[in-house]
Amino acid sequence: MSTSRIPASLLKAYRQTEYRVEAPQPFAFRIGLASPALLLLHRQSGVASSAFITACNPHSRLLTDSENAERQRRLGEALAREGWRSLPGSGKHISGPWPAEASFLVLGIGRHDASRLARAFDQNAIVFCGEECIPELVVLR
C-alpha cells in the first residue's frame, strides 16, 4: 500500500521522464538506469551524490513561463546562498504533452538537504543520485 498523495499516473510519468543536464558534455538520464555520464561527472566534480531539483509547477500545478522562471531564479539563489554547485538542466517526459521543466543538477548535495530544498518550493519529488549513479525517484508527499 502506497502512502503517497501523488497519483500513480504522475509517479509513472516521473519515471518515464528524461532528465537532461547541461554539463560541458551534455547528457540525459532516466530513473532506475545507471548513468555512466553522471558517474563521470561525479568523479570529475569530486562528489558522491547529486540531486535533480526544480522549482517549476509546484505540486504539478502548471504555471506560466514567467512564474516558473521566477521560481527557478529563487531556487538558484537559494542554492548559491547555501554554497551548492549546480548545473542547469530540464526534465521532459519522453512522449507526453507536459512542457519541459527547467531544473538544476545539484552536485554533492545529500538526500536530506535536497528534499528540504524541494519541499520549500512545493515539489512532489526529486531525483536523487547516490554513489552508484542509478537515479532514484524520491517522493516528498
OpenMM code with the backbone's topology and positions (N, CA, C; nanometers):
from openmm import Vec3, app, unit

residues = "MET SER THR SER ARG ILE PRO ALA SER LEU LEU LYS ALA TYR ARG GLN THR GLU TYR ARG VAL GLU ALA PRO GLN PRO PHE ALA PHE ARG ILE GLY LEU ALA SER PRO ALA LEU LEU LEU LEU HIS ARG GLN SER GLY VAL ALA SER SER ALA PHE ILE THR ALA CYS ASN PRO HIS SER ARG LEU LEU THR ASP SER GLU ASN ALA GLU ARG GLN ARG ARG LEU GLY GLU ALA LEU ALA ARG GLU GLY TRP ARG SER LEU PRO GLY SER GLY LYS HIS ILE SER GLY PRO TRP PRO ALA GLU ALA SER PHE LEU VAL LEU GLY ILE GLY ARG HIS ASP ALA SER ARG LEU ALA ARG ALA PHE ASP GLN ASN ALA ILE VAL PHE CYS GLY GLU GLU CYS ILE PRO GLU LEU VAL VAL LEU ARG".split()
positions = [
    Vec3(0.0836, -0.1178, 0.0000),
    Vec3(0.0000, 0.0000, 0.0000),
    Vec3(0.0887, 0.1251, 0.0000),
    Vec3(0.0607, 0.2171, -0.0908),
    Vec3(0.1387, 0.3398, -0.1018),
    Vec3(0.0810, 0.4461, -0.0096),
    Vec3(0.1703, 0.5245, 0.0512),
    Vec3(0.1249, 0.6329, 0.1363),
    Vec3(0.1386, 0.7672, 0.0656),
    Vec3(0.1747, 0.7667, -0.0631),
    Vec3(0.1939, 0.8892, -0.1385),
    Vec3(0.0597, 0.9546, -0.1701),
    Vec3(0.0602, 1.0877, -0.1667),
    Vec3(-0.0585, 1.1634, -0.2059),
    Vec3(-0.0514, 1.2005, -0.3535),
    Vec3(0.0441, 1.1437, -0.4247),
    Vec3(0.0629, 1.1713, -0.5659),
    Vec3(-0.0008, 1.0582, -0.6462),
    Vec3(-0.0825, 1.0901, -0.7469),
    Vec3(-0.1459, 0.9845, -0.8264),
    Vec3(-0.0425, 0.8925, -0.8926),
    Vec3(-0.0775, 0.7651, -0.9016),
    Vec3(0.0122, 0.6662, -0.9622),
    Vec3(0.0500, 0.7062, -1.1049),
    Vec3(-0.0425, 0.7663, -1.1783),
    Vec3(-0.0133, 0.8072, -1.3163),
    Vec3(0.0957, 0.9138, -1.3218),
    Vec3(0.0979, 1.0022, -1.2233),
    Vec3(0.2013, 1.1057, -1.2186),
    Vec3(0.3360, 1.0452, -1.1796),
    Vec3(0.3364, 0.9529, -1.0858),
    Vec3(0.4607, 0.8847, -1.0490),
    Vec3(0.5170, 0.8094, -1.1691),
    Vec3(0.4289, 0.7472, -1.2462),
    Vec3(0.4718, 0.6770, -1.3679),
    Vec3(0.5332, 0.7762, -1.4663),
    Vec3(0.4719, 0.8929, -1.4811),
    Vec3(0.5252, 0.9948, -1.5724),
    Vec3(0.6640, 1.0404, -1.5288),
    Vec3(0.6845, 1.0581, -1.3980),
    Vec3(0.8175, 1.0959, -1.3491),
    Vec3(0.9212, 0.9907, -1.3891),
    Vec3(0.8817, 0.8628, -1.3792),
    Vec3(0.9751, 0.7544, -1.4115),
    Vec3(1.0025, 0.7454, -1.5617),
    Vec3(0.9130, 0.8012, -1.6429),
    Vec3(0.9309, 0.7992, -1.7879),
    Vec3(0.9952, 0.9274, -1.8405),
    Vec3(1.0291, 1.0163, -1.7519),
    Vec3(1.0875, 1.1447, -1.7915),
    Vec3(1.2359, 1.1291, -1.8206),
    Vec3(1.2827, 1.2091, -1.9156),
    Vec3(1.4255, 1.2163, -1.9451),
    Vec3(1.4785, 1.3423, -1.8771),
    Vec3(1.5814, 1.3253, -1.7956),
    Vec3(1.6402, 1.4346, -1.7196),
    Vec3(1.7695, 1.4754, -1.7888),
    Vec3(1.7710, 1.5955, -1.8450),
    Vec3(1.8852, 1.6447, -1.9232),
    Vec3(1.9708, 1.7385, -1.8390),
    Vec3(2.1017, 1.7228, -1.8530),
    Vec3(2.1972, 1.8049, -1.7786),
    Vec3(2.2835, 1.8809, -1.8781),
    Vec3(2.2893, 2.0124, -1.8600),
    Vec3(2.3702, 2.0974, -1.9468),
    Vec3(2.5107, 2.1088, -1.8886),
    Vec3(2.5839, 1.9979, -1.8944),
    Vec3(2.7221, 1.9897, -1.8485),
    Vec3(2.8132, 2.0261, -1.9656),
    Vec3(2.9448, 2.0389, -1.9401),
    Vec3(3.0367, 2.0625, -2.0532),
    Vec3(3.0145, 1.9611, -2.1663),
    Vec3(2.9843, 1.8375, -2.1298),
    Vec3(2.9403, 1.7378, -2.2271),
    Vec3(2.7977, 1.7000, -2.1874),
    Vec3(2.6960, 1.7637, -2.2495),
    Vec3(2.5568, 1.7412, -2.2094),
    Vec3(2.5187, 1.5930, -2.2161),
    Vec3(2.4309, 1.5536, -2.1251),
    Vec3(2.3828, 1.4158, -2.1225),
    Vec3(2.2438, 1.4134, -2.0607),
    Vec3(2.1803, 1.2973, -2.0729),
    Vec3(2.0479, 1.2768, -2.0133),
    Vec3(2.0505, 1.1444, -1.9376),
    Vec3(1.9624, 1.1340, -1.8383),
    Vec3(1.9500, 1.0093, -1.7640),
    Vec3(1.8044, 0.9831, -1.7341),
    Vec3(1.7759, 0.8586, -1.6938),
    Vec3(1.6405, 0.8167, -1.6591),
    Vec3(1.6444, 0.7480, -1.5232),
    Vec3(1.5346, 0.7530, -1.4546),
    Vec3(1.5227, 0.6902, -1.3231),
    Vec3(1.5407, 0.5394, -1.3365),
    Vec3(1.6231, 0.4844, -1.2472),
    Vec3(1.6436, 0.3407, -1.2402),
    Vec3(1.7475, 0.2848, -1.3353),
    Vec3(1.8045, 0.3694, -1.4213),
    Vec3(1.9044, 0.3236, -1.5179),
    Vec3(2.0399, 0.3852, -1.4849),
    Vec3(2.1404, 0.3017, -1.4686),
    Vec3(2.2750, 0.3519, -1.4383),
    Vec3(2.3167, 0.4531, -1.5447),
    Vec3(2.3820, 0.5588, -1.5006),
    Vec3(2.4249, 0.6652, -1.5912),
    Vec3(2.5769, 0.6799, -1.5867),
    Vec3(2.6470, 0.6239, -1.6844),
    Vec3(2.7927, 0.6406, -1.6893),
    Vec3(2.8336, 0.7884, -1.6989),
    Vec3(2.7563, 0.8692, -1.7714),
    Vec3(2.7893, 1.0120, -1.7838),
    Vec3(2.7766, 1.0825, -1.6489),
    Vec3(2.6758, 1.0463, -1.5717),
    Vec3(2.6597, 1.1055, -1.4390),
    Vec3(2.7714, 1.0594, -1.3455),
    Vec3(2.8075, 0.9335, -1.3543),
    Vec3(2.9178, 0.8812, -1.2736),
    Vec3(3.0473, 0.9569, -1.3056),
    Vec3(3.0727, 0.9807, -1.4332),
    Vec3(3.1917, 1.0550, -1.4733),
    Vec3(3.1866, 1.1976, -1.4176),
    Vec3(3.0707, 1.2618, -1.4264),
    Vec3(3.0560, 1.3968, -1.3721),
    Vec3(3.0806, 1.3980, -1.2216),
    Vec3(3.0266, 1.3004, -1.1493),
    Vec3(3.0506, 1.2898, -1.0046),
    Vec3(3.2007, 1.2804, -0.9770),
    Vec3(3.2683, 1.1931, -1.0502),
    Vec3(3.4120, 1.1742, -1.0279),
    Vec3(3.4903, 1.3009, -1.0593),
    Vec3(3.4572, 1.3652, -1.1721),
    Vec3(3.5272, 1.4879, -1.2108),
    Vec3(3.5022, 1.6005, -1.1106),
    Vec3(3.3853, 1.5989, -1.0477),
    Vec3(3.3473, 1.7040, -0.9530),
    Vec3(3.3864, 1.6707, -0.8097),
    Vec3(3.4318, 1.5490, -0.7865),
    Vec3(3.4712, 1.5081, -0.6524),
    Vec3(3.3548, 1.4948, -0.5563),
    Vec3(3.2399, 1.4467, -0.6063),
    Vec3(3.1218, 1.4301, -0.5215),
    Vec3(3.0752, 1.2852, -0.5251),
    Vec3(2.9988, 1.2472, -0.4243),
    Vec3(2.9451, 1.1111, -0.4155),
    Vec3(2.7950, 1.1071, -0.4410),
    Vec3(2.7326, 1.2243, -0.4564),
    Vec3(2.5879, 1.2278, -0.4781),
    Vec3(2.5490, 1.3569, -0.5480),
    Vec3(2.4272, 1.3563, -0.5983),
    Vec3(2.3695, 1.4762, -0.6593),
    Vec3(2.2181, 1.4595, -0.6583),
    Vec3(2.1494, 1.5679, -0.6879),
    Vec3(2.0034, 1.5610, -0.6961),
    Vec3(1.9555, 1.6548, -0.8051),
    Vec3(1.8500, 1.6136, -0.8729),
    Vec3(1.7875, 1.6912, -0.9784),
    Vec3(1.6640, 1.7553, -0.9166),
    Vec3(1.6642, 1.8878, -0.9119),
    Vec3(1.5590, 1.9618, -0.8416),
    Vec3(1.5057, 2.0725, -0.9314),
    Vec3(1.3761, 2.0946, -0.9245),
    Vec3(1.3135, 2.2068, -0.9939),
    Vec3(1.2294, 2.2861, -0.8952),
    Vec3(1.1974, 2.4082, -0.9323),
    Vec3(1.1019, 2.4889, -0.8558),
    Vec3(0.9757, 2.5117, -0.9383),
    Vec3(0.9744, 2.4601, -1.0601),
    Vec3(0.8626, 2.4828, -1.1527),
    Vec3(0.7378, 2.4046, -1.1123),
    Vec3(0.6245, 2.4584, -1.1515),
    Vec3(0.4956, 2.3899, -1.1410),
    Vec3(0.4752, 2.3198, -1.0064),
    Vec3(0.4645, 2.3989, -0.8980),
    Vec3(0.4520, 2.3407, -0.7636),
    Vec3(0.3355, 2.2425, -0.7529),
    Vec3(0.3650, 2.1291, -0.6910),
    Vec3(0.2672, 2.0206, -0.6751),
    Vec3(0.1972, 1.9878, -0.8068),
    Vec3(0.2737, 1.9982, -0.9169),
    Vec3(0.2271, 1.9665, -1.0522),
    Vec3(0.1101, 2.0536, -1.0963),
    Vec3(0.1095, 2.1762, -1.0482),
    Vec3(0.0111, 2.2756, -1.0925),
    Vec3(0.0827, 2.3632, -1.1964),
    Vec3(0.0368, 2.3555, -1.3207),
    Vec3(0.1025, 2.4237, -1.4318),
    Vec3(0.0967, 2.5754, -1.4142),
    Vec3(0.2131, 2.6389, -1.4113),
    Vec3(0.2243, 2.7841, -1.4002),
    Vec3(0.2672, 2.8425, -1.5350),
    Vec3(0.2647, 2.9743, -1.5441),
    Vec3(0.3104, 3.0401, -1.6657),
    Vec3(0.4627, 3.0316, -1.6749),
    Vec3(0.5150, 3.0542, -1.7943),
    Vec3(0.6602, 3.0536, -1.8125),
    Vec3(0.7276, 3.1564, -1.7224),
    Vec3(0.6681, 3.2745, -1.7101),
    Vec3(0.7311, 3.3786, -1.6276),
    Vec3(0.7260, 3.3424, -1.4795),
    Vec3(0.6177, 3.2816, -1.4334),
    Vec3(0.6111, 3.2380, -1.2935),
    Vec3(0.7152, 3.1302, -1.2657),
    Vec3(0.7284, 3.0352, -1.3576),
    Vec3(0.8283, 2.9296, -1.3399),
    Vec3(0.9697, 2.9855, -1.3443),
    Vec3(0.9947, 3.0806, -1.4335),
    Vec3(1.1281, 3.1417, -1.4421),
    Vec3(1.1639, 3.2116, -1.3110),
    Vec3(1.0688, 3.2798, -1.2516),
    Vec3(1.0923, 3.3483, -1.1241),
    Vec3(1.1199, 3.2469, -1.0126),
    Vec3(1.0444, 3.1386, -1.0109),
    Vec3(1.0655, 3.0341, -0.9100),
    Vec3(1.2039, 2.9709, -0.9274),
    Vec3(1.2446, 2.9461, -1.0510),
    Vec3(1.3775, 2.8890, -1.0767),
    Vec3(1.4876, 2.9850, -1.0346),
    Vec3(1.4666, 3.1134, -1.0592),
    Vec3(1.5644, 3.2145, -1.0179),
    Vec3(1.5827, 3.2088, -0.8670),
    Vec3(1.4717, 3.2003, -0.7948),
    Vec3(1.4781, 3.1948, -0.6483),
    Vec3(1.5461, 3.0664, -0.5996),
    Vec3(1.5186, 2.9542, -0.6679),
    Vec3(1.5856, 2.8294, -0.6317),
    Vec3(1.7362, 2.8425, -0.6568),
    Vec3(1.7744, 2.9013, -0.7691),
    Vec3(1.9163, 2.9229, -0.7976),
    Vec3(1.9827, 3.0078, -0.6912),
    Vec3(1.9130, 3.1107, -0.6450),
    Vec3(1.9662, 3.1955, -0.5372),
    Vec3(1.9819, 3.1162, -0.4079),
    Vec3(1.8837, 3.0319, -0.3770),
    Vec3(1.8904, 2.9504, -0.2547),
    Vec3(2.0089, 2.8534, -0.2624),
    Vec3(2.0290, 2.7932, -0.3774),
    Vec3(2.1423, 2.7019, -0.3941),
    Vec3(2.2742, 2.7754, -0.3739),
    Vec3(2.2864, 2.8921, -0.4354),
    Vec3(2.4096, 2.9712, -0.4229),
    Vec3(2.4319, 3.0160, -0.2786),
    Vec3(2.3249, 3.0591, -0.2122),
    Vec3(2.3350, 3.1057, -0.0738),
    Vec3(2.3841, 2.9947, 0.0181),
    Vec3(2.3408, 2.8713, -0.0099),
    Vec3(2.3809, 2.7573, 0.0728),
    Vec3(2.5129, 2.6957, 0.0269),
    Vec3(2.5709, 2.7486, -0.0803),
    Vec3(2.7015, 2.7029, -0.1255),
    Vec3(2.7021, 2.5787, -0.2129),
    Vec3(2.5886, 2.5425, -0.2706),
    Vec3(2.5820, 2.4241, -0.3562),
    Vec3(2.6216, 2.4595, -0.4985),
    Vec3(2.7026, 2.3737, -0.5591),
    Vec3(2.7337, 2.3866, -0.7017),
    Vec3(2.6228, 2.3176, -0.7803),
    Vec3(2.5851, 2.3785, -0.8926),
    Vec3(2.4788, 2.3179, -0.9717),
    Vec3(2.5010, 2.3436, -1.1198),
    Vec3(2.4359, 2.2607, -1.1986),
    Vec3(2.4342, 2.2748, -1.3430),
    Vec3(2.2890, 2.2859, -1.3869),
    Vec3(2.2604, 2.3691, -1.4867),
    Vec3(2.1230, 2.3773, -1.5344),
    Vec3(2.0836, 2.2496, -1.6073),
    Vec3(1.9551, 2.2248, -1.6092),
    Vec3(1.9029, 2.1088, -1.6791),
    Vec3(1.7550, 2.1245, -1.7036),
    Vec3(1.6930, 2.0174, -1.7492),
    Vec3(1.5486, 2.0173, -1.7693),
    Vec3(1.4978, 1.8747, -1.7656),
    Vec3(1.3736, 1.8625, -1.7252),
    Vec3(1.3075, 1.7325, -1.7243),
    Vec3(1.1916, 1.7358, -1.8221),
    Vec3(1.1865, 1.6359, -1.9108),
    Vec3(1.0802, 1.6307, -2.0117),
    Vec3(1.0370, 1.4864, -2.0295),
    Vec3(0.9051, 1.4637, -2.0187),
    Vec3(0.8502, 1.3308, -2.0429),
    Vec3(0.8825, 1.2905, -2.1865),
    Vec3(0.9132, 1.1631, -2.2059),
    Vec3(0.9589, 1.1186, -2.3371),
    Vec3(0.8525, 1.1331, -2.4468),
    Vec3(0.7240, 1.1327, -2.4097),
    Vec3(0.6211, 1.1433, -2.5136),
    Vec3(0.5010, 1.2282, -2.4736),
    Vec3(0.4949, 1.2732, -2.3496),
    Vec3(0.3767, 1.3431, -2.3011),
    Vec3(0.3716, 1.4901, -2.3398),
    Vec3(0.2565, 1.5518, -2.3186),
    Vec3(0.2371, 1.6918, -2.3576),
    Vec3(0.2914, 1.7932, -2.2566),
    Vec3(0.3257, 1.7492, -2.1367),
    Vec3(0.3722, 1.8410, -2.0324),
    Vec3(0.5004, 1.9096, -2.0794),
    Vec3(0.5103, 2.0424, -2.0646),
    Vec3(0.6318, 2.1119, -2.1107),
    Vec3(0.7545, 2.0738, -2.0278),
    Vec3(0.8721, 2.0870, -2.0892),
    Vec3(0.9972, 2.0621, -2.0173),
    Vec3(1.0055, 2.1578, -1.8994),
    Vec3(1.0561, 2.1079, -1.7874),
    Vec3(1.0721, 2.1899, -1.6680),
    Vec3(1.2184, 2.2212, -1.6448),
    Vec3(1.2502, 2.3498, -1.6360),
    Vec3(1.3863, 2.3903, -1.6015),
    Vec3(1.4197, 2.3332, -1.4646),
    Vec3(1.5430, 2.2901, -1.4483),
    Vec3(1.5856, 2.2234, -1.3251),
    Vec3(1.7325, 2.2518, -1.3010),
    Vec3(1.7801, 2.2026, -1.1879),
    Vec3(1.9219, 2.2072, -1.1547),
    Vec3(1.9658, 2.0682, -1.1132),
    Vec3(2.0848, 2.0271, -1.1592),
    Vec3(2.1511, 1.9115, -1.1027),
    Vec3(2.2447, 1.9687, -0.9975),
    Vec3(2.2181, 1.9382, -0.8709),
    Vec3(2.2927, 1.9945, -0.7594),
    Vec3(2.3986, 1.8931, -0.7171),
    Vec3(2.5241, 1.9324, -0.7322),
    Vec3(2.6366, 1.8430, -0.7084),
    Vec3(2.6747, 1.8379, -0.5609),
    Vec3(2.6908, 1.7156, -0.5092),
    Vec3(2.7375, 1.6971, -0.3725),
    Vec3(2.6295, 1.7059, -0.2660),
    Vec3(2.5085, 1.7369, -0.3039),
    Vec3(2.4005, 1.7502, -0.2058),
    Vec3(2.3526, 1.6120, -0.1616),
    Vec3(2.3170, 1.6004, -0.0356),
    Vec3(2.2626, 1.4756, 0.0168),
    Vec3(2.1112, 1.4718, 0.0026),
    Vec3(2.0561, 1.3560, 0.0248),
    Vec3(1.9109, 1.3352, 0.0111),
    Vec3(1.8309, 1.4294, 0.1021),
    Vec3(1.8762, 1.4446, 0.2271),
    Vec3(1.8019, 1.5264, 0.3224),
    Vec3(1.7965, 1.6732, 0.2778),
    Vec3(1.9124, 1.7306, 0.2447),
    Vec3(1.9152, 1.8713, 0.2018),
    Vec3(1.8389, 1.8913, 0.0715),
    Vec3(1.8519, 1.7971, -0.0215),
    Vec3(1.7795, 1.8090, -0.1482),
    Vec3(1.6282, 1.8044, -0.1252),
    Vec3(1.5846, 1.7146, -0.0392),
    Vec3(1.4416, 1.7036, -0.0083),
    Vec3(1.3912, 1.8306, 0.0597),
    Vec3(1.4702, 1.8837, 0.1519),
    Vec3(1.4325, 2.0070, 0.2226),
    Vec3(1.4149, 2.1221, 0.1241),
    Vec3(1.5108, 2.1394, 0.0340),
    Vec3(1.5014, 2.2475, -0.0644),
    Vec3(1.3799, 2.2296, -0.1554),
    Vec3(1.3589, 2.1088, -0.2031),
    Vec3(1.2453, 2.0840, -0.2925),
    Vec3(1.1125, 2.1072, -0.2216),
    Vec3(1.1044, 2.0662, -0.0963),
    Vec3(0.9802, 2.0914, -0.0204),
    Vec3(0.9563, 2.2413, -0.0033),
    Vec3(1.0631, 2.3184, 0.0136),
    Vec3(1.0489, 2.4639, 0.0279),
    Vec3(0.9897, 2.5265, -0.0979),
    Vec3(1.0033, 2.4580, -0.2114),
    Vec3(0.9476, 2.5067, -0.3373),
    Vec3(0.8260, 2.4241, -0.3802),
    Vec3(0.7640, 2.3547, -0.2836),
    Vec3(0.6385, 2.2823, -0.3041),
    Vec3(0.6451, 2.1773, -0.4141),
    Vec3(0.7527, 2.1008, -0.4149),
    Vec3(0.7679, 1.9965, -0.5158),
    Vec3(0.7186, 1.8616, -0.4652),
    Vec3(0.6721, 1.7788, -0.5578),
    Vec3(0.6243, 1.6441, -0.5254),
    Vec3(0.7383, 1.5457, -0.5031),
    Vec3(0.8494, 1.5678, -0.5746),
    Vec3(0.9560, 1.4678, -0.5741),
    Vec3(1.0859, 1.5306, -0.6226),
    Vec3(1.1945, 1.4572, -0.6007),
    Vec3(1.3245, 1.4902, -0.6573),
    Vec3(1.3795, 1.3625, -0.7197),
    Vec3(1.4866, 1.3781, -0.7955),
    Vec3(1.5621, 1.2620, -0.8421),
    Vec3(1.6956, 1.2675, -0.7695),
    Vec3(1.7236, 1.1638, -0.6908),
    Vec3(1.8477, 1.1583, -0.6146),
    Vec3(1.9410, 1.0557, -0.6775),
    Vec3(2.0687, 1.0902, -0.6822),
    Vec3(2.1700, 1.0022, -0.7411),
    Vec3(2.2805, 0.9807, -0.6399),
    Vec3(2.2935, 0.8590, -0.5920),
    Vec3(2.3984, 0.8253, -0.4966),
    Vec3(2.5258, 0.7813, -0.5666),
    Vec3(2.6115, 0.7134, -0.4919),
    Vec3(2.7438, 0.6745, -0.5434),
    Vec3(2.7376, 0.5857, -0.6668),
    Vec3(2.6359, 0.5018, -0.6792),
    Vec3(2.6260, 0.4123, -0.7945),
    Vec3(2.5734, 0.4821, -0.9190),
    Vec3(2.5238, 0.6050, -0.9014),
    Vec3(2.4679, 0.6832, -1.0125),
    Vec3(2.3547, 0.6103, -1.0839),
    Vec3(2.2691, 0.5476, -1.0040),
    Vec3(2.1439, 0.4932, -1.0539),
    Vec3(2.0362, 0.5861, -0.9977),
    Vec3(1.9898, 0.6815, -1.0784),
    Vec3(1.8949, 0.7815, -1.0293),
    Vec3(1.7675, 0.7165, -0.9733),
    Vec3(1.7235, 0.7707, -0.8590),
    Vec3(1.6024, 0.7193, -0.7966),
    Vec3(1.5047, 0.8329, -0.7690),
    Vec3(1.3779, 0.8012, -0.7846),
    Vec3(1.2724, 0.8962, -0.7546),
    Vec3(1.2497, 0.8975, -0.6045),
    Vec3(1.2568, 1.0162, -0.5438),
    Vec3(1.2300, 1.0322, -0.4013),
    Vec3(1.1020, 1.1141, -0.3887),
    Vec3(0.9950, 1.0486, -0.3466),
    Vec3(0.8646, 1.1128, -0.3340),
    Vec3(0.8597, 1.1904, -0.2035),
    Vec3(0.8160, 1.3146, -0.2117),
    Vec3(0.8162, 1.4042, -0.0953),
    Vec3(0.6791, 1.4233, -0.0331),
    Vec3(0.5736, 1.3773, -0.0972),
    Vec3(0.4391, 1.3954, -0.0433),
    Vec3(0.3694, 1.2616, -0.0322),
] * unit.nanometer
topology = app.Topology()
chain = topology.addChain("A")
for resn in residues:
    res = topology.addResidue(resn, chain)
    for name in ("N", "CA", "C"):
        topology.addAtom(name, app.Element.getBySymbol(name[0]), res)
